Amino acid sequence: MGGRSEFIEKYFEVISDLQQRGFAVATMDWRGQGLSERLLPVREKGHIRDFGVFRSDLRLFVEEIVKKRFAGPFVLLSHSMGGTPALQLLADGDETYCAAVLCSPMTRLFDGLLRRIGVRLLAQAATRIGLSRNAVAGVKEHSMAFEGNNLTSDRTRHERFRALQSAAPNATIREPTYGWIRAATEAMDDLHRPGRFARLKTPTLIVSAGNDHLVRSSDHRLLAGQSPLIDCVTIDGALHEIMMEREEIRNRFWQAFDSFVDPKVASAAEMTQA
């Protein structure tokens, strides 16, 4: 499950990596992104009113598409924003997956407390006066140029995504709306409610980027302390898009993925056969 502003085609290399490990892969474009139905007349705006919609869409996708085509065991893999509804769903007690790996999950934005508070108050005020569908001004789109971006240090992969955007501009979104910001803030707050992970059943690995400037990696360790089922590893030197980084960083991600997932899949397969 991809992140904000992404679409399926960006992950062809990751899908190939998974297929080489013996996985069949199912994915989708989130509602309002990629080639899924857009929620506003201006397609470039990234908008949602409630992340509960994403969570419901993921649940429906798994029930109506994934489980009807694949036998399992199932592993959930997400990046950035995709990790927010995914982690909420897991915290609800969903038992679909034998393991989950969340890459740079969006559990908190920004390191600065004052900045987080300011963004929260701005989004709340804007939505209250009817500006929820307005795009947030001044948000830099880091996929547009390699120089100065905070997504990946791999120029080739960055430019490949830019080429995909140019080839399919109708799959691209830009700035989020104030409504999106408010919905995202509320979803992240939900993950920090006391006892939120009491019903968690799925072994979950959070992979943090050591140089993440978009989400707060230190928060991943905080959440990992809320449940014995959550592990957390940090890949030093990685920017936010770990799976789109240079080879040495990607290799460390896949090593962590394999070490965590392989025994869970093997154990789940044995239980199914028994």
N, C-alpha and C positions, 0 to 999 in steps of 0.2 A: 504494500500500500504506500503510494508515493506521497510527497509533500505538497505544500502550497505552491501553486503556479506550475506544477509539473504535469506530465501526461505520460501515458503508457510507453510510447516509443522511446523516451529517454532511457528506459531501463532494459533495452534489448541486450546489452552486454551483461547486466546483472542476471537477467533471465537465462542467458547462455551459461553463465557460471553455475547457476542452480541446476540446470539441466545436466551439466557435466557431473554433478554430484548425485544424479539419479532422481531428481525431483521433477514432477510435472508442475507447471506454474499457472496459477490463475490470478489475474489482476484486473483492475478497472480504473477508469477515470472517476474521481470524486464528483459528485453533483456540483455543477457550476464550474467545472474545470475540464480541460482537454476537449474531447468531442462529446462529453455528456451534455445534457440539457443545461442551458445557462439560466440563471435566475433573474437577470436584468437585461433590458434591451441593449445596453452597451456591453458587448461580450468581454471586453478587456478588464472589466472590474471584477475583482475577486470578492464574492459576497456570500454570506450565509447568515441566517438569523439565530440558529441554534445548532451547536455541534451534536446535539442529540439526533439531528437528521443524518449526519455522517455515520453515527453509531448504528442507527436503524438501517441505513443503506448497506453497511458492511455486514450486518447480521443477515439481511435479506439476500445479499449477494452470495454469501456462504451457503445458506439454506437452499436457494433456488438454482444456483449455478455449480458451486464447488462440490457440494455433497452429492449432487445428482450425476456428476461426471467422474468423480475420483473417489477411491475407496478409503484413502487415508493410510497411515496416520497423517495429520495435518500440522504444518508449522506456519506460524504467522510471522511475516517479515515486514517491517515498516520503516519509513524514513520521515523524520521531522514532524510536520503537522499530522501525517498519517498515524504517528504514534499516539496522538492525543485521544481520538475516539477508540483506537485499538486498546490502549491501556485502560480507558474507562470501561470498555466491554469486558476485558479480562477481570477488572476489579468488581464487576457486577456478578462474577462467579461463572462466566461462560467456560464450559469444559470441552470446547471443540478441539482445542489444540494440545498436542503433547509438549510443545515448546513455543516460545515467542522470542524473537530477537528484534529489539527496537533500536534503530540507528539514529542517533542524535534526536531523540524524541522531544517534541515541543511541550515541555512540562512547566517551564518558566521562561519568559523572554527577558533578555538583558541582565547584566550583572548589577547595574546600579538600581538601588531601591527607589530613589527619587524619580528616576526615569520611568520605572514600572508604574509607580503611582500616578505620574503625570499622564502617561498613555491611557491608563485605566479611567481617570477622571475625564479626560478629553473625549474618549469614546462614549462614556456614559452620558455626558452632556450633549454631545452631538446627536445621539440617538433619541434623546428626550425631546429635542426641538425639531425632530423630523428629518435629520440628515443621515440616517442610517445607511442610505444607498449612495451617499456621496463618497468618492474616493478620498483616502487620506493623502493630503498633500505632502510632498517632500520625501516620500519613501523611495529609496534608491533600488532599482532593479539590477541586481548584481549579475544576472545572466547576460546582460547586454554587452559587456566589455570585459576582457580578461584582466586588464590592468586595474588594480585596486579592488578587485572582487574579493568577497570573503566566503566564497562557496568552495572553491577547489584551487589547488596549486598546480593542477594538470591542465596545461593549455589546450592540448588536443581534445580532451573530453569536454572542456568548457566550450570550445569552438564547435564541437560536434552538436551540442545541445543548441547553440545559437543557429547552426545550419538547419536543425529540425524546426526551430521556431520560424525561420524564414520560409521554409518549405510548406509549413502548415500554420499560417498566422491565425487561423480560426481556432486553433487548439491552445492558443497562448492567452494568459491573463497577466495583468500588470499589478497596479496598486490594489491593496485590500480596501474595502469600505470600512466606515466607522462601525457598521453593524457587524462586520466580520471580526474586527478587533474586540468588540464587546463580547461576542459569542466565544471567541478564543479565550479571552480572559476568564470568563465564567467557567469554561471547560477546564482550564488549568487550575482554577481555584477549587473545582470539584475534586481534582486529584489530590488536593492537600487537606481535605476534610479529615478530621480524626476518625480513625478506624476504617478508612476507605478501602483498604486492602484486606480486610478481615475475611472476605469471601473469595479471595484470589485462589484459584486452583492450578493455574498453569505456571510451570517453571519459566521465568522470564529473564532474559539477558538484556541489559541496557548497555549499548556501546556509545561512549561519549567521545567527542572530538576534543583533543587537548587545546586547540586554538579556535574554539567555536566562539564567534562574535554575534551569533543570532539567538541561540538558546543558551540558557545558563547551565553549563555542565555540572557545576557543583550541586545543583538541585537534584541531579540524577542519583548522586550518592545519598542525599537526604531521603529520597523516596525508597531507595534500595534498603535503607534501614528500617522501613515500615513493614517489611515482610521477609521471612526467611526464604521465600520462593523467588525473590528478586536478586540477581547478581548484577554487578556493574563493573565494567572495565573501561579504561581510558586509553585511547590511542594518541600518544604524544605526537605533536607536530601536525595533526590532522586538522583541516578546516571543516566546516559544517557538513559538507556532502562527502562523507567518508567513502561511500561506494563509488564516487566519481573522482576520487583522488588519484594521485600517482601510484604506480605499481607497488612500491614498498609499503605504502599505507594500506592499500587495498588488500595486499597479502596478509597483513596483520589482522585486518577485519575478518577475512575468511578463515584464518587460523582460529580466531576466537569463536566464530560461528560454528565451525566444524567441531571444535572441542566441546562446545555446549550442546549442540543439537544432536550430533551423531548418537550418543548413548541414549538420549530420550527417544529418538526415533526407533532405535533397535529394541528398546524395552517395550515401547508401545506396540511394535510389530509382533513381538513375542506374545504379548498378552492377547492380541487379536487372534493369532494362530491357535493359542491355547483354548 
